[in-house]
Amino acid sequence: MDNFETLRIVDNFYQTSAFFPMPTVLVSTVSPSGMTNLGSYSLCFPYYIAGKDYYAMILECRNSSNTCQNILRTKKCALNFIPDDKRYFREAVRLGFPGDTTEEKMKDCIFDLSESDLGADRPKIVDVSFQVFECTWNDSLENAFEDKPGNLEGYPAPFRNFNGITSTFGAHFVLKIDRILMKKKYSDAIINGVRAAAFPKVPVDYGYRDSTNFWMSRFRRPFPEQIQAKEGDVKSVIYAAKRIDPEVTFTDEACGKLTKIPRVFLKAALTKMVEIAKSEGISVIDEAALQIINDKRREEKKNRK
Ligand SMILES: Cc1cc2nc3c(=O)[nH]c(=O)nc-3n(C[C@H](O)[C@H](O)[C@H](O)COP(=O)(O)O)c2cc1C
C-alpha cells in the first residue's frame, strides 16, 4: 500500500481522479430539422454481450446535449469509431464543445457523411470510421419511453437507474445494435485471421482531462500475447460428455479433441454440440461428426451477421 496515494472520488471521477482508457466515438443522430448531428463521446461500452435476445451498447451523456435530445425523440443513432489522426481528434474536440447547435457545429465539419441504407429515419454515418454500430435505443427498459425531449436546464426527479434520464443533467441509453459495419480491410482480417498489420488505427482517449485539454494516445502496432491454454484431461471431458444427454454419446477420440475447452465452458459447449447433433440426426459424436457440428456452428455465426 505504501506505493499508492488515495484520491478523492468526485463528479466525473474517471476524468478528474483517474486515467481511464476509452474509445473515441462520434455519435450521429438526426436533429429536429432532419440534419445529421455529430457529438463526441467516450463513455460508450458494450452492455449486453450474450445471453439476451439482442446485443447492446451503453452510452452515457449529458441530457441537454443534441445527442441525448435526438435519441429521446428519434430513438436512432450510429456510433462512428474514428481512427487515430490528429486532425480527426481536433475535430472531435471541436464537436465536443457543449452548447453548439447542430447547424453551427456541422457547418464546417471536416467529416464526409454517407446515407445509411437501413432507412430514411437513420442518421448518416462518418465515412472515415473504421467501424460503425447502427443502433436503436431500447426505451422499454425501465419505462424510459416516458422520458421526453425538452428540459434543457435540467430534468426534475424521479430518475431512472440505468436507462433514460438518470439524473438532473445525465442520461444513459441502452442501445440495441442493429448492425455492425466495418471497412473491408478489417472485416476481412476478422474473418480470415487477424495479423498485427491488419488492426485499425484505434486511438485511446486517456480519460483524464483538465479545463484546457483532452488527452489522447497515438496508435501503436499491437503485439500478440498467446493465451496460456490449460489443457484439461480427457477423462474429465469423457465424464462430462456422458452426463449431457442419454440419447447422444461422444466417442473417446472426439473427447480427446475437446480437452482445450476451458472447464467452466465445457458443459455449455457440449450441450450446444448435442443440440446440433440432434438437429442433424447424429446420435454418436465421433471425430467426423465433430467436423459437421463445427461447420454448422460456423455457419450459424455467419448467418447471424
Ligand atoms: C473525446 C471526447 C469525449 C467525450 N465524451 C463524452 C461522454 O462520454 N459523455 C458526455 O456526456 N460528453 C462527452 N463529451 C462532451 C460532449 O462531446 C459534449 O457534451 C458535446 O456538446 C456533445 O455534442 P452534442 O451536443 O452535439 O451531442 C466528450 C467530448 C470529447 C471531446
The ligand as an SDF file (V2000), in Angstrom:
LIG
                    3D

 31 33  0  0  0  0  0  0  0  0999 V2000
  -13.1470   12.9990  -26.8070 C   0  0  0  0  0  0  0  0  0  0  0  0
  -14.4220   13.4610  -26.1540 C   0  0  0  0  0  0  0  0  0  0  0  0
  -15.1710   12.5460  -25.4440 C   0  0  0  0  0  0  0  0  0  0  0  0
  -16.3690   12.9390  -24.8110 C   0  0  0  0  0  0  0  0  0  0  0  0
  -17.0990   12.0020  -24.1600 N   0  0  0  0  0  0  0  0  0  0  0  0
  -18.2720   12.3390  -23.6030 C   0  0  0  0  0  0  0  0  0  0  0  0
  -19.0980   11.3650  -22.9860 C   0  0  0  0  0  0  0  0  0  0  0  0
  -18.7860   10.1820  -22.9630 O   0  0  0  0  0  0  0  0  0  0  0  0
  -20.2720   11.7650  -22.4390 N   0  0  0  0  0  0  0  0  0  0  0  0
  -20.6740   13.0850  -22.4750 C   0  0  0  0  0  0  0  0  0  0  0  0
  -21.7520   13.4090  -21.9760 O   0  0  0  0  0  0  0  0  0  0  0  0
  -19.9200   14.0200  -23.0750 N   0  0  0  0  0  0  0  0  0  0  0  0
  -18.7500   13.6800  -23.6520 C   0  0  0  0  0  0  0  0  0  0  0  0
  -18.0010   14.6360  -24.2780 N   0  0  0  0  0  0  0  0  0  0  0  0
  -18.5270   16.0020  -24.3660 C   0  0  0  0  0  0  0  0  0  0  0  0
  -19.5950   16.0770  -25.4640 C   0  0  0  0  0  0  0  0  0  0  0  0
  -18.9670   15.8800  -26.7150 O   0  0  0  0  0  0  0  0  0  0  0  0
  -20.2900   17.4410  -25.4450 C   0  0  0  0  0  0  0  0  0  0  0  0
  -21.2370   17.4300  -24.3950 O   0  0  0  0  0  0  0  0  0  0  0  0
  -20.9290   17.8290  -26.7460 C   0  0  0  0  0  0  0  0  0  0  0  0
  -21.6050   19.0550  -26.5840 O   0  0  0  0  0  0  0  0  0  0  0  0
  -21.8780   16.7710  -27.2730 C   0  0  0  0  0  0  0  0  0  0  0  0
  -22.3160   17.1560  -28.5440 O   0  0  0  0  0  0  0  0  0  0  0  0
  -23.8560   17.1790  -28.8850 P   0  0  0  0  0  0  0  0  0  0  0  0
  -24.4970   18.2800  -28.0280 O   0  0  0  0  0  0  0  0  0  0  0  0
  -23.9100   17.5450  -30.3360 O   0  0  0  0  0  0  0  0  0  0  0  0
  -24.3940   15.8590  -28.5630 O   0  0  0  0  0  0  0  0  0  0  0  0
  -16.8020   14.2890  -24.9010 C   0  0  0  0  0  0  0  0  0  0  0  0
  -16.0310   15.2030  -25.6160 C   0  0  0  0  0  0  0  0  0  0  0  0
  -14.8590   14.8020  -26.2340 C   0  0  0  0  0  0  0  0  0  0  0  0
  -14.0560   15.8050  -26.9990 C   0  0  0  0  0  0  0  0  0  0  0  0
  1  2  1  0
  2  3  1  0
  2 30  2  0
  3  4  2  0
  4  5  1  0
  4 28  1  0
  5  6  2  0
  6  7  1  0
  6 13  1  0
  7  8  2  0
  7  9  1  0
  9 10  1  0
 10 11  2  0
 10 12  1  0
 12 13  2  0
 13 14  1  0
 14 15  1  0
 14 28  1  0
 15 16  1  0
 16 17  1  0
 16 18  1  0
 18 19  1  0
 18 20  1  0
 20 21  1  0
 20 22  1  0
 22 23  1  0
 23 24  1  0
 24 25  2  0
 24 26  1  0
 24 27  1  0
 28 29  2  0
 29 30  1  0
 30 31  1  0
M  END
$$$$
